[in-house]
Amino acid sequence: MWRDFKSRITTELIYEYRHTCPKLLKNPPASYAPWIEPKVWDEFVKKRLSAEWEEARKVQQGRATQNKYPYRMSHLGYAGLEAKIEKDEGRCGIDKSKLWSRGHVSKKGGHTEEIKAEDYNQQF
């Protein structure tokens, strides 16, 4: 949860305003100001805007693009997905391969091309 918070702050605030309005990054956002000390905020912003952080970020983004089977369930997990399917569809016991497949469906409702190709090849 803490890591998600820092990631969201980085994406929605720091990277959003670093070029367009860097003055907004001088102080913590008003909604978080009671919990984040200015000194801690300054260190956080400096770290996220550093060259080392940018390099590490690019490396990780490169790795993410190489993932043939991206995980799409967030914090739900397989157990949570199975419970959700059982509740929604009123059935008990889901085949593990179908569960894996449902766990890799994007928000738009489809699989990656690699998953589609492998699923097609397994049929024959």
N, C-alpha and C positions, 0 to 999 in steps of 0.2 A: 504494500500500500504506500509506503514512504517513497519507494523507488518510482512508482507510478506518479505520485504527486510531483516529484522533482522533474520527471520526464515531461509531464504536462506543463509545468511552469516554464521549462526550457523551450518547449515547442510553441506554446501559445503566447508567451510574453517575450522571452529573450530573443528568440530567432525571429519573431514577428516584428519587433520594434528596433532591433539592433541597427538597421540602416535607415529606417524611415523616421523614427523618433527616439533616438538614444537617451534623451532627457528623461523619458519615462522609466529608464532602468536605474536611475540614480538612487531611488528609494523603493522599498518594497511596495507592492500594490496595496491600496487602502484596505482591501478586504483581508489581507494577510498581515498587515502592519502590526496588529496587536501580538502576533505570535512570532514574527520574524524580526530579529534585531537588525538595525541598519548595518552593523559591522558584518554580521553573518550573511546578509543579503549581498553586500559588496563583494565578499569573498566568493560567494556562489556565482555571481554574474561574471567576475573575472575568470573563474575557472572555466565556465561554459563558453566564454569567448576567447579562450587561449588557443594558441596554435596546436598545442599538444592535444587538447580536447577535440579540435576540428579534425586532426589527423586520425585519432582513435574513432571518431564518429564516421568518417569516410570508410575506414577499414570495416567497421561493423555493417554499414550500409551495403558495402560490396559483398560481404558474406550473406546478408539477407537476400540479395538479389539472386544468389546461387542456389537458394533453397528450392528444390523441386516440389516439396510437399509442405507448403506453409500451414502452420497450425492456426486455426481460425476461431478457437473457442474462448479466448480470453481466460478468465479465471473460472469458468464453468467446469472445465475438465471433463474427462470421459465419464466419471461417475455421475456428475451433475447432468451431463447431456443424456445419459441413459435414464436417469430418474425423470427428466423432463419429457423424454419421448414416451416413457411408460405412462406418465400422468396424462399427457396430451392425447395419446393414441389408445390408451386403455389396454395396453398389452404388457406382458411380463417377459423379460429375457430377450435381449436384442443380440443378434448375431454380431460378433466382434468386428468383422470386416465391414458390415453396414454401419456400425457405430464409428469406425475409423473414417469411413467415407463421409458420413454426415458431419464429422468434426472438422473436415477440411473443405467445407463449402464456404465460399466467400459471402459477404453481405449482399452481393448482387445476385446470389443464387446459383453459382456455378463452380466448377472445379478448374484447376489449372490445366493447360493443354497436356502436360506430362501425365497427370492422373487420368484424363480422358483417354489418352493413347494407351496407357497400360491397362485400363479397364477394358478397352476394346480388344486388345491383344489377348487378354485372359479369356475372352469369350470363345476364342477359336482354338 
